[in-house]
Amino acid sequence: MLDQLNSHAQVGISVTVNEPSENRNRHADDTIQEQLMSQVGSALGLELAKIIPAQGNGSSSSRFVCPLDEALVECTIVPNGKGQLTFHLAPYGEFPTGIGRTKIGHMMTKPLESFFNNLSNASGLSITLTKIRGKNGHHVVESAFKAFSRALRNLIDGTCVDMNWEGKMSELWGKESQSHEEGLKLERKGVSSRSTKETNIDVEVHLDGGSKGISIQTGIKTLDEFYIHLAEQSQISLMVNCKGDTWVDDHHTAEDVSIAVGKVLNTALGTKAGLNRMWCSSSKVGEALVEVTMDLSNRPCLTQNLSLHDDEYVGDLSTEMFDHVLDSLVMNGQMTVHVLQKSKGNVKDLVIATAEAFGRALRLCAAVDPRRAGKTASSKGTLSA
C-alpha cells in the first residue's frame, strides 16, 4: 500500500527494517504488526514534516476523493500543526457482516488506524479519512492510501479539487500551462461511424481545449443538453450526429450515442500514460449538488446514488435511459466513475449538474502531467493489465 505514495503522491519512499537479516520476515508476525506499522507511520510522518512545514493556522488544506471499483474514500489534510486523526474506514468490506476483513493478505487491518495516527502526530498534519462507499475490504484500503497520496500531492502543489481556477490551479492545469501545451501536441482524437437498423451515428472528439467546437444533434433535446454541458466543462471538441428510431422509443438512440461517445473518448485518451488520471469535481445547478469522482482506470465501473425514481421523464428523455446513458458512457470509456448526489433539487437539474461535474472531472483526468514524463500513474506501471 505504501507504493501508492510513489505512484500517486509522486514522492519517493522506501522502507528498511533495521534488524539482523535472519530476523527479518516480509510478512510480520501478527503480534508485532501494530508496533511495526506505528513505527513506519512515525518515520514517514517525520519525513513529510520536512517537506510540508506545519502552518499553524489551518489556512490551507487539501481534499481528494479516490475511487477503486465500488469503493470510494475521502481524504482531507490540514497542515495546522495539531497532528490530529479522524479515521472512519471500518468495517473493511461486508464479509463477515458488520465486521469486515481483519486481514488483507498478511496485513492486519486494525493497525491501519495506528499507522495513520502516528503519521499524523509526527508530521503535524491533521488527517481525515472517511469511507463513503465500499463493499470490498482490499478496495477500501487501497482507495484510502490512494486518496491520502493524491491529497498529499495536491497539498505539496498548493492545489485542491475544491479550488477555483486561480493561482496554482491555473498555473499547473490552465490554458497557459505546460500541461495544456503538451496535451495539444498529442493531437488526441477519436472518430466513429456506426450504422444499424435502429440508428445511424457519427461521432468525433478532439481533446484540444474545445477549439473545434461542439455540435450535438441526437434527436433528443435532453440528451443534446447533457453532452453539450459535458463537452463545455471538459473543454473538448465534440461532434455527434444521430438519426435514430425515436418514434419507437428513445432507448436505441440514447444507448448507441453514449456507447459511441464512450468509445471515441477511450480512443482519444490512448494508453493514458503520462496523464493525471484521477480527479473529482462538483457542480450545483438549482438545488441539485453533484460530485463526480473519476479514474481513467481501464476498469469500467459506475456507482451512483442519484434520486431518479420519482420521474418517468427528464424533458424528452425517459429517466431510466439517463441511468443507461451514464452506464454506457462509463463502460465504453473504460472509466471508474462515482456519482455522489449531495443535494437533490429537481431531476433536470440533477442531470445537468451530473454532466457538468462529469466534464470538469474529465478535464483534469485527461490533462497531461509533465512531471510524469510519459509514465503511467499506477503502482503497476500500466493500465493494460
N, C-alpha and C positions, 0 to 999 in steps of 0.2 A: 504493500500500500504506500510505503514511503516513496516509491519510484514515481508516484503521481506528482510529487514536488519537482522532480526533474522535468517531466513532460509538460505539466500544466502551469506550474509557477515559474518555470524556466530558471530554477535555482539549482545549482549543482549541489548534490548531497550524497554523502557516503557514510556508512555506519560501521565502526570497527569495535568488536568486543575484545577488550584487553585482558585476556585470560590465557593461560598456557594452552597450547594447541590441543593437548589431549583432553582438556575440559570443555572445549567448545562444542556446541551442538546447534546445528542450524535450526532445529525445532526445540526451543527452550522447554524445559520441564514445566508442567502446569503450576507447580508450587512457587516458581520464581518469575513467572511471566509478568505479574503485576509490577514487581520490583524492576525488572528489565525494561518494561515499557515506560515506566515512570522515569527511569534514568535517561532513556532515549528522548523522552519528551522534554526533560530539563535541559539536556545537552543541545537539542535543536532550538529550544527557546532562547538560550544564551547566545547562540549564533545569529538568530533572527534579530535579537536586540541590537546587534552590531550593524545590521542593515537598515532597520527601521527604529530609530530612537523614539522612545515614548514621548508623545507630545504634551501630555499632562493636562490638556483641556478638553479632549474628546471632540475637537472641532472638525476632524476629518475621520472618515470611516470608509469601509469598502464592503459591498454586499455582492454575493454571487449565488445563483441557484443552479445546481448541476443535475442533469438527468442521467440515468443509466437504465435503459429499458423502462420498466414501470416505476422505478424508484426516483424520487426527487428530494434532494436535501438542500436546504438553505444555510448559507454561512455568512455571518456578519463579523467583521473585525474592526475594532475601535482602538487606535493607539493612544489610550488615555493614561497609561502608566499604572493602572489598577490591577491588571492581570487577572480579571475575573472570567470564569467559565460558566456559560449556560448551555446545558447539554441535554438534548431530547432526541435520542436516536432509538432507544429500546422501545418495544421488543424488536430484535433483529430478524424480521420476517414473520410469517404467520404459522410456521410449523416448529414446534408444537404450539397449539392455540394459546395465545396470551403470554407465551414465554419466548418464542423465537429461538434462534440458534445460539448456543453457548460457545460454539467454535466455528471459525471459518478456516477450514483446513486444520492446521495445528495452532492457529492463533485464537486465543480466547477472546470473546467479545467484551466481557465485563471490564477488563483492564483498559479498554479504549478510553473510558472517561478519565482514568488516572493519567494516561498519556497526554490527552489534550489539556487537562487541568495543570499538569506540571509545565507543559509547553507555554500555556498562558501565563502562569506565575513567573516563569523565568524570563519571558520576553517582555512582560508588561503590557501585552496586548490582551484586551478583553474580547473573548471569542464566544459567539453564539452559534451552535449547530442544532438545527431543527429538521427532523424528518417530516416532510409534507405528505409524501406517499412512499409506499414500499412494501411489497409482499415477499421479496426475496432478500434474505439476510446479506448475502455477498454483495448484491447490488446496492443495498443501503450503505454498507461500509465503504465500498469503493466510491460511491457517489459523494459520501461525506469527505473523503480525502481529496477528491477532485474539486469539490466546492470550496474547501479550505485553500487548496492550491491556487485556484483561479481568483479567489478573493484576495489572497496574498499578492498575486501578480498585479492585480488592479491597485492594491494599496501602494506597492512599490512604484507603479506607474503614475499614481495620483489620479486614477480614473475610477469610475464606478458605473454599474449598469443603470443606476438611478439618476445619473448626472445629465444636465443639459449639454448640448453640443457647444461647449465653450472651453477655452483653455486647453488642458491636456487632452481631452477627448477629441477636439478638433485637430490638435497637433499630431496625435497618433493615428486617427482614423478619418479625418475630414478630407474634403476635396483638394486641399493643398498639401496633403501628407504624402510621405513616401509610399505608404500602403496603397493609397489610391492610384498613384502613378504606376506602381508595379502591377497593380491589378489591370489597368488599362493596357499595359504592354502585352499581357497574356492573350488579349482579344478573345475572351471566353464567350462562346455562344453555343446554342443548340437549336436545331431545326427539325420539325417533324410534320409529315403529311400522312393522314390516316383516313381511309375511306371504307365504310361498311354500309350495309343496307339501312342502318339506323342513323349514321352521322358521317359528314364529310368535314374534316378538321385540318386546318393549317395553323401551326404554332411556331413562333420564332422568339427566342430570348437572347439578349445580349447583356452581359454583366459589365456595362460600360458607363455606369453613372447616370443612365437614363437619357443619353444624348440622342438616341434614335427614336425616342418617343414611346407612347403607349396607344394601342388601338385594340379594343376588345369588343367583339361582336359575336355573341353566342346565341342570341335569340331569347335569352332570359335576362332581364334587366338587373335583377338582384345578383345574379352570377357575374354579370359585367362589372357591377359596382364592387363586388368582393375583390376581383382580380385587379381592378384599377387602383383601389386603395392599397392592395398588397404591393403592386409594382411601384407606385409612387413612394411608399415608405421604404422599400428596399433599394430604391434608386437603380432599378433595372429597366431595360427596354423590353417591352412585352407586346407581341402582336398575336392575337388569337382571332381566327375567323372560323365559325362553325355554322353549318346548316344541318339541323337535326330534326327528328320527327317529334317536335314538341306538341303536335296535335294528338299524339298518342299519350305522352307524359313527358315530364322534364327529366326523367331518370337517365335516359341514354345520353342526352346532351351534357348534363351536369357531371356524370361519371366520366364520360370519354374525354371531355375537355380537361378535367382535373388529372386524369391519367396522363394525357399528353403534356400538360404543363409540368407535372412532376418529372416526367422522363427527360424533357429538354433541359430542365434545371439541373438534373443529375448529370446530363451530358456536358453542360456548360461548366459545371464545377469540377469535372475531371476526377483526378485521384484525391483531391482535397489536400494534397501535400503543400505545406507552406501556408495554409490558411489558418485563421484564428480559430475556426471550427465550432466554438461554443459561445452562446450569449443568451441573455434573457432580456426582454423588453416588455413594456406595458403600454396600454392606450386606454383613455377614458373618453367615451362618447355618450353624451347624455348622462344617465346614471349608471351606465354599464362600465365597469373597470375590469379589464382582462390582462393577464400577464402570460406571455408565451416564452417558454424556455426551449431552446433548440440546440441540437447537436448534429452536425453533418457526419453521422457515425457510420453510415453504410449498414446500420442495424435498425431497419424501419420499425417504429413503434409510436402509436398515438395514444395518449391518455388525456382525457378532458372531462370537465365537470360542468359544462355549460347547461343552463336551465332552458332546455329547448322543448320540453314535453307539453307545454300548455298551449302551443300554437300549431295549427296544421300547416300554415304558410308563412314564409318571410317574404313579403311582397309577392312576386310571381314565382318564387321557388318554394317547393314543398320543404318543410322543416326537416323531415327525415333525410332529404337529399343533401342538406347542408352538412349534416354529420358525415354523409358519404363523400361529399366534396373534400372535406378535411382528410378523411382516411385515404382516399385515392391519391391526393396530392402528396401526403407524407410517405405512403408506402412506395410510390413510384419515384419520389425524390430521394429515397434511401436515407431518411432523416429519423432521428428520435425527437419527438415534439410533445411537450406537455402544455396544455392549455388550462390555465387556472383562472376561473371566474372569481373575482374578489368582491364585486357587487353586481347586481342583476340588471336593472334597467329593463327596457323592452327588448324583444327578440331581435329586431332590426339593428338596434344599437349594439347588441352583443355580437352580431355578425360583422359589422363594420369595425368594432373595437378589436375583434379577433384578427381581421385582415390587417389592420394597421400594426398591431403588436407582432404578428407573424412577419410582416415585411421588415419591421425595424430589427427584429432578431436576425432575420436572414441577411440583412445588410452587413451586420458585424460578423456573423459566422462566415460569410463568403469573403470577407476582407483578407487581403494578403498581410501576413505578419512578417515584415522583412527580417526580424530577428531570428526567425526560424530557418532562414536560408534554404527554403525549399523542402525542409524536413517535415514529416507528419507530426501533428500534435497528438502523440499517442505513446504510451509506455511500451506498446508492442512494436512501434516503429512503422506500422502500416495500418490502413483501414480495410485492406483487401482480404484479410484472413481472420 
